[in-house]
Amino acid sequence: MNSPAGLMIPNATSLVVKDVPSNQVQYPLGWLFLCLGRLAINIRRAEPFLGRSEIKGMRVDEFDVPENLYYSKEHQWLSVEGEKCRVGLTDYAQKQLHEIVYVDLPKPGAGVTTGEAMGSVESVKGVSDIFSPLSGEVLEINKNVQENPGIINTNPYKDGWVVIVKASKLKEDLASLLSAEAYCSHIKTLLKA
């Protein structure tokens, strides 16, 4: 039997639909599965264009954990960029919160302290604090996140960062944070509970 694309699919079982007029085409199941497979491949190739970044790292269930970041047990990530550190919410945090609708961030120049609240996020599920993974001075806030908080849901590790902080005791703070492997173990423990 020939498929609409002109492919020959020998011995394919046809998809039978009752009450289909005889002038309509019946597609072999093999051809339908071939199309679905090609569609899945094309969707994976299109992910970077759909607002999802390619993340080099690990996955725990459906949660992405990039390798090049540090993590707090309160689900913030930290990227060291020279003397500055970029901070955001992890993929686990944003998925637990669901749709984020509002973000309250500290003002540039404000001091933040390791383990203390530096802001909050409001989602359809409730309000949660954003805990600072380091001590220092806020240099910059992500105004795009304040205007469109959903960025955290669509791209937490790239466009969804919340603040940039000049660390006051970076070595001490990094020693208290988790590596990607340790954060994956932390997530696994939470999922078992």
Protein Blocks (a to p, Z undefined) as FASTA:
>chain_A
ZZfkopacehiacdddehiafkbccddfklmmmmmmmmmmmmmmmmmmnopacdddddeh
jbccdfkbccdfkopacddehjaccddddfklmmmnmpafbdcdddehiacdehiafbdc
ddfkbccddddfbecddfbdcfklmmmmmlmmmmmmlmmpfbdcddfblmlmmmmpccfk
lmmmmmmmmmmZZ
